[in-house]
Amino acid sequence: MEAQQKKYLAIGVAAVGVLVMIVSVVWTTRSGTADESGLPQETYWMCGNQACGNTFTMTRKDLVKHQEAHPDSPFPPCPKCGKSLSVAANKCPHCGTIYAGGGRGRTVCPKCGKSPVST
């Protein structure tokens, strides 16, 4: 391979790398669900009262207001039963089901069985 061909190959590989980086940045920041901080605007919750089991959303702004007004009860009360037993939850990006986070152990949605990070 000639020096000129190596130069063109290196430029091509670099251009593809830059293009992949640009597409990655645009893809990860294009969501309209985050504000300027990059955090999601909605938080997802599940009532810990077994008899209720309600799932609900709360804006991050409303959650902060609740936490400031109730420093001893940082989790929002369930809008259905009124008990302050809520636990943070996840929302499946595939089917929209809100389910208890389960920490690092929960890797799939209980309804559709898909991973939250799968494509």
C-alpha positions, 0 to 999 in steps of 0.5 A: 500500500502506498503512502498516499493510500495509507493517508486517505485510509487514515483520514477515512477512518478518522472521519467515520470515528468522528461521525459515530461520536457526533451521532452518539451525542445527538442520539443521547441528548435528543430526548425531550424528557430531560431538562438542562441538567440532563436529569429526567423531568418525571420520576416514577413511583409504586405504592408500597401498600400491598393492598393498593399497588398503585403506580404514579409519576411525579415531576422532579420539581414537585418531588423537590417541593414535597421533600422540602415541605416534608424532610422526614418523609422524602418519598411522596404519598400515594395519590390513591391510598394516601400512605407514604409507603412509595418506592422509587420505580422504573418505567419500561421504555418498550411497553411503558409499564411502571415497576418497582426498581428492584435495585441492580437485581432487576434487569427486565420489565416484568410485563414485556420481559425486555431489558430497559437498555436493550434496543 
